[in-house]
Every structure is written in C-alpha cells, then in structure tokens.
Amino acid sequence: MKIAVITSSYPRFPGDGAAPFIKSLAEGYAKLGHTVYVIAPHDPQVIDGELNNLVQIRRYKYIWPQSLSKMGHGQSLKGDAKLSGLSLILVPLFLVFGFLCLYRVCKKANIDIIHVNWVLPNGPIAYCVSKLLKIPYIMSLHGSDIFVSNKNIVFSKIARIIINSATSITACSQELMDSTIKLGGEGKILLLPWGADPEIFSPIFYSGELREKFLIKENEILVLAIGRMVYKKGFDVLLSAWEKIITKFPYAKLIVGGDGPLKIVLEQQAKILGIESTVKFIGRIDWREMPAYLATADIFVLPSIKDKYGNVDGLPTILLEAMSCGTACVASDIGGVPLVIKKWENGVLFPEKSINELADVLFLLFKNDIIRSELGLGARKSIEDRFNWENVSSQIIELFNNAIGLESK
C-alpha cells in the first residue's frame, strides 16, 4: 500500500520535539511493509537528511523569505490558544502550496490512501486532492484542531465538510470524539489512544550521570514535568502544589523541561512562591535524550488543564513515553489520559486544576517507594501489552484497507 501522510508538524531535525508521534506513526506503517510519503511544511530549521530512513519526506515552501514560515510546528497559535495575526495572513499560501505538493506526490506515486493529521489546516488540502484524484482519506484528530474548528462559524462549516467526507476518523480522547460527532462524524469515528515505543523508551536508560548533572542526590526524589510552556499544560498548577510539598519534603527536586511563551511567567511564579531553589527550568530537551530523563525521574507529572479559552490536550504522548520508561506517573483526569491510566494500577489520576489533590498524591508517593515501583511496573506492562506504536499503526492500517475497499466498490 502507498500512503501519503499529511501533517502540519513533523520533526525538522534529529532530536526535534515537534510532533515526533507523527514520525512514529509513519514509520510504523513503513515497518508493516508499506511505502510512506510524509507531506509537511518547510521550516528554516529543517534538516531532513538524517530523518529520511524509513519514509520519504516532502516539504513544501509557502512563503519567502523563509524566516516568515510560521505555520505548523506549534507556531500558529499564541500560547496554543489564539491564532497569530501572521498565521491568518499565511493560511491561503499554506493551503495552495500544500495542495500542490500533496497533489504531485499522490499523482506521481500513485498513492492509495491519504492520512490527514489535524482537521485544520490540513483537512482542506486533503479534501481537494481526494476529490480530484478519487483517493480516500482518513483523518486523525489531536486536540488543537477541533479547538480551532469551533472558534467561529466559518471554521466550523469547513471542518464539517472535511469530517463528512472522511472515510474514517480517529480521536485520542472521548472529548475529541464527542466534539467531532457534533460536527458530523457519527458512525465513522474510532476512539484510539496513542502509544510509545517500548524499545526506545525503556527503564534501562536510567542515568546516574543525569542526576549528578543537576546535583540531585540519591536520597532526593526527582519529579519531572515536560511540555510546551502554554496554558493548557497546567504547569502553574504543579508549581502551586510544589509550594505545599516542599515544606514537608525539602529533599525533593522538580525539573520542568520545555520551552514556550509562558516560560518566563512560570519562572517568575516559582520565585514569588519561594520555591526556585528546588525547581529547575531546563528548556527544550533533545528528543534523543528524552528516554534518559524519563527513566531517571522517580515521578512524572502531567498537570494538563482545560485553559480559559477551552483548549485542552488530546493525549500527550510524553505521558505514554514516561509510562514506557517504567516511571510512576501522576496525571490530570482530562482528555485522553483516562484511556491509558487506570488509577493505582499503572498511574494515578487527580482532578484537573486541583492543587491540593495533586499535592496529596505526591505526598503519598514520596513516602512510599514500593507504591512508586509498582505503578512503574504496571505502566511499563501496559505499554508493552497495548499502548505501543505497532498496535496503533496496525489498527490504522485496518482503517486504510477498509477505506480502499469502499472506494473500489
């Protein structure tokens, strides 16, 4: 089967953290014996050579000078909440050049199926190519796309047309699924949690050197949180809980990895709370180093929230990667998280924005290393048994086969 994967985010260079899960999906199809083309926007930081092992990558330029390329790769939304003014201006160019690239690839390579990631902005591109070349497409939703689709009546109508024309749709959370059904996806949508690679993300990558690098002693508990510094990640909730924790557990350390528009605000919050000596903001982590960070942490926290604009994550794959590393995970009971975390079996859930309950859970885990160990073992097993990219890719390939079969009738 020949598959075209269209996406607005894709790793631009080795170690890039821009949607590595799309790369995992595409490579999963290739490992199952299929020919895969990835169509993604160009970016000034692109170095595709070392990435092009299992799949063929086609980047399209849509604006000159290239320094103005601000569509995709997490750059289109301010704080993941509002479309930037430049993005609104770039949309027509993005759609036109994206269409031309996908059309050429599909026609030249005789593509059998198109896999669309994010209904907006990639859906209109796939829709037009599908109609012209009579190629079916399935679509995967990730969170911010449905959020944008519901921002105004124009976006909503466009999304409805694209959803209705898709052969199948996958959603990684119940909320995403419900929102899509309201736009016309009933009867064609599959609730499908994402996965992790248990070989890449493994407990064996525990690093004593990493603890030494950050001056964390053996008797000190290391808590890790990673993500873009935007509202929906809920890092402010974690810092507020940390203020309560550190008074009773002064030997604990918190590392917050990632970059984004709120990084300075969060650093200031830590100073105001008087916890800056126990919190380290380390910026962007090279994705190749991520297994070591996740395996070395004693506890991983995902404090996601629904922000004041209504935006919420679908299912951050960083959580699944932490689980794969056998690390005890604590996460907000929101989005697709309850699909993979079973409370006190392979992790712990707490109500979103609940500072006190998050603090209470961490208190308990700090005091009991046996519970931490059991949660880590349960998390690792759930990735090995179910939530891995081989299983996810296989399920989507079934949708591809069904779509092609329907098209041929």
C-alpha positions, 0 to 999 in steps of 0.5 A: 500500500502507498500512503501519503501522510499529511501533517502540519508538524513533523520533526525538522531535525534529529532530536526535534520535539515537534510532533515526533508521534507523527514520525512514529506513526509513519514509520510504523506503517513503513515497518508493516511493509508499506511505502510512506510519503510524509507531506509537511511544511518547510521550516528554516530549521529543517534538516531532513537528511538524517530523518529520511530512513524509513519514509520519504519526506516532502516539504513544501515552501509557502512563503519567502523569505523563509524566516516568515514560515510560521505555520505548523510546528506549534507556531500558529497559535499564541500560547496554543490558544489564539491564532497569530495575526501572521498565521491568518495572513499565511493560511491561503499560501499554506493551503495552495502550496500544500495542495500542490505538493500533496497533489504531485506526490499522490499523482506521481506515486500513485498513492492509495490512501491519504492520512490527514493529521489535524482537521485544520489546516490540513483537512482542506488540502486533503479534501481537494486532492481526494476529490480530484484524484478519487483517493480516500482519506482518513483523518486523525484528530489531536486536540488543537484542531477541533479547538480551532474548528469551533472558534467561529462559524466559518471554521466550523462549516469547513471542518464539517465538510472535511469530517463528512467526507472522511472515510474514517476518523480517529480521536485520542480522547472521548472529548475529541470524539464527542466534539467531532460527532457534533460536527458530523462524524457519527458512525465513522469515528474510532476512539484510539489512544496513542502509544510509545515505543517500548524499545526506545523508551525503556527503564534501562536508560536510567542515568546516574550521570543525569542526576549528578548533572543537576546535583540531585542526590540519591536520597532526593526524589526527582519529579519531572514535568515536560511540555510546551510552556502554554496554558493548557499544560497546567504547569502553574498548577504543579508549581502551586502544589510544589509550594505545599510539598516542599515544606514537608519534603525539602529533599525533593527536586522538580525539573520542568523541561520545555520551552514556550511563551509562558516560560518566563511567567512560570519562572517568575511564579516559582520565585514569588512562591519561594520555591526556585531553589528546588525547581529547575527550568531546563528548556527544550530537551533533545528528543534523543535524550528524552528516554534518559530523563524519563527513566531517571525521574522517580515521578512524572507529572502531567498537570494538563488543564482545560485553559480559559479559552477551552483548549485542552490536550488530546493525549500527550504522548510524553505521558505514554513515553514516561509510562514506557520508561517504567516511571510512576506517573501522576496525571490530570483526569482530562482528555485522553489520559483516562484511556491509558491510566487506570488509577493505582494500577499503572498511574494515578489520576487527580482532578484537573486544576486541583492543587491540593489533590495533586499535592496529596498524591505526591505526598503519598508517593514520596513516602512510599517507594514500593507504591512508586515501583509498582505503578512503574511496573504496571505502566511499563506492562501496559505499554508493552501489552497495548499502548505501543506504536505497532498496535496503533499503526496496525489498527490504522492500517485496518482503517486504510484497507477498509477505506480502499475497499469502499472506494473500489466498490 
